[in-house]
Amino acid sequence: MTQPGSTPNRPRRGAGCLQSLLVLAVILGLGYGASKIFGDESSKSKGSSSSSSSASDGKGGSWAIGDCGGPDPENKPDGYRAFDCDEAGATFKALKIEDASFLPNAIQCPAGTDLIIQVSRVFGSGDGKKGGGIPTNTVCGRNLTGDHPGDAGAGGGQLVEGDCISATAKEIACASAGANDFKVLGLVKEKAKCPAATTEPMELMMAMGRPYDVICGGKV
């Protein structure tokens, strides 16, 4: 899910974390169109794909696994910046770093990702607070608190194996799943590649960059 971005040299690090970066949270939950094989109406699925906006770090920095960040009070409501992991403002830790991409569906973070943040670099006098700049990388973040909507089955984040979905391919928490809901057994390109236990292979509408086209649903 990547397209190359301009990756700057890393700045000096203090206390194991980055200097401040301005970033903008990716909005999870814009969803994708999904059609069941029997032709049911399309629906949007929470957290199954991402759409990103960007802001500039303005400092030539980049993220690494283990770096921490949190909301930027000077760039509300969606701005984030880097913090030392023991600072009061830190709310998440970088679980994985992906390249930036201009194709939202191409960003696929691992299970356990609670939020996705895109870092961009601005050249010249821009400050990045209006969504400008060149995307440089994508941060897959995990909350430092015990609240983890991105865990498999929790009902949030990107769609992963172990999540639960409704009959219209909307992600739901497995704890609230009923007899008409399904568990995600696989995310594949073709129905023929679904696991044998699949009872409801759901074909999705085309989305550029997404690594799968079929949700393999099985009984919860």
N, C-alpha and C positions, 0 to 999 in steps of 0.2 A: 503494500500500500504506500509506496513511496515514490516521490520524485525528488531529484537532487535539489538541494538548496545550498546557499553559500554558507559554509560552516566556518566561523571565525576561530582564531586562536583563543584558547582558554585564558582568562585573566588569573592573577594571583588569587589564591583561595585563602580564606581566613576561617579558622575553626572548622575546617572540613567542609565548608559550604561555599556557594558562589557569592559573588558580589550581587547587588540588587539587579534584577532584570524586570522589565515590564513585559507582561504577557497578557493574553486574553483567553479566558476559558472557552473551550469548544463547547457548543451547546449540544448536549446529548439529547436524544429522544425525538429528533425531527423525523426519524423513521424511514421506512422504505415501503413501497407498494408490494403487497403479497397476495397471491391468488391461490386458493386451494385447487387441487387437480380437478375437482368437480365444478370449478368455475364460480365459486363464491365471490362476492364483491371484494375489491381490494380494501386493505386497511393499513394503518400505520402502526408500526411496532416500536414501543418505547425502548430507546437505548440500543437499537440494533445497528444503527449507523450514525455517523457524525457529520456535522457541518461546522466548518471552522471560520472564525474571524481571527485577525492577527493584530498585534501591536509590536512595537519595536523594543528591543532591550536597550538600544542606543549606546551600548558599551562594548560591543564586540565579544560578548560572552556566550557560552553554551552550557547546556545542562549535562549532568552525568548521573548514572544510577546512584541513589542514596542521597542526592541533594534534596533539600526541603524548601518549601515555599508556602505562601498563604496570600489572602486577599490584600491588595494594595489600596490603602485608604485614600491615596491621591489619584486613583484611577478607577472609581466606582462606575457601574456596579460589577463589571466583569473583569476588572484588571487584577492581575496577580504579580507577585514579585518574589524573589528568592529571600529566604531567611536562613540563619543558622538553625539547625534542627532543635536546639534547646531554647530558642527564642520564643517568647510568648505569641508572636504573630504566626508561627509555623503551624500549618494545619494539614499538610500532606507531605509525603515523601515520594520521590521519583522511583517507580517500580521498574520502568523500562524506558529507554529513549529510542524513538523512531525518527527517521528522516521526515522532513516536512513533505506535504503533498498538496497539490491544488485539487485533488480528487477526494472529497470528504469520505467516500465509502472505502477508500484505499487505506485509511488509518484503522488498523486492527490491533488493539492493545490486548494483553493477556488477561485471563480471568483474574479477578481481584482488583481490577482497575476501577476506581471510584469516580475519577474525573480525568478528562483529557484536556491538555493545554497546549496551544501552539505558540511557539516563540518565533518572533520575526525580528529582522534587522532593518533599521532605517538608516539611510545615508543622507548626509546633508543636515539641514536644520530641523527635520521632522522629529517629533517626540514620540510618535507611535500611538498616541492616545486616541486617534481617530481611525484606527484600523488599517493604517498604511504599513509599508515595509515589505521586505522579502522574507517569506517563511524560511526558517533555518532548521528547526527540528520540532518534534512533537514529544511532549512529556506525558507518559502514562502514570498518573498519580494515584497513590493509595492514602486514604485518610489516616492521620495519626491517632484518631480516636477509635472507639470500638464500632463506629457506624460504618458499615461496608456494604453499600447497595450494589457494588460491582461483583460481589461474591456470587458464584454459581448458585442459582435458585433464589437469590435475594430479591429479584424483581427490578434491578436497575443496571446501569452500565451498558456495555455492549453485549449483544447476544452471544452466548458461549454454550458449549455442551454442558448439560446439567441444569440449564435454565428451564423455566416452564413458560408455556405460551397458551393463549386461548385458541379457539377454533378459527379465529380470524388473524392469527399470527401476532397478536399483541403480547408482549412480554408481561408476565405477572409473577408475583411471588409464589413459590411452590407451596408455601404454607397455606395459601388461600385457594389453591387449585382444586377444581372439582372434577366430576366424572366426564365432563365434556372438554376438558383441557388436556394438554399434552406436555411431555418432557422432551427437550431437545436432545436427541441421540446422536446427531451429527449435522455438520454444515458442509455441504458438498456441491460440486458443480453439476452433477447429473443424478436423477432419481435412482438409477441403477447402482449407484455407489452408496446408497443408504444402508445402514445395518439391517440385519434380518429381522430385528424386533420392531422395525418401523411400521406403524399402522397408518400414518398420515404424512406422506411426503408433500410438502408445500412448495410449489414453484413460485419464485419471486419475480417481480417485474425487473427489467434490466436496469442495472446501476453500474456505471463505469467505475472500475477499480475494485469493486467488491470481490473478494476471493471465493465466494460461494453463491450459488443461484437457487439452491434447494435447502429447506429446513427439513430434517428428518425427524418427524414427531412420533413419539410412542406414548403408550399409556402411562399416566403418572403413577 
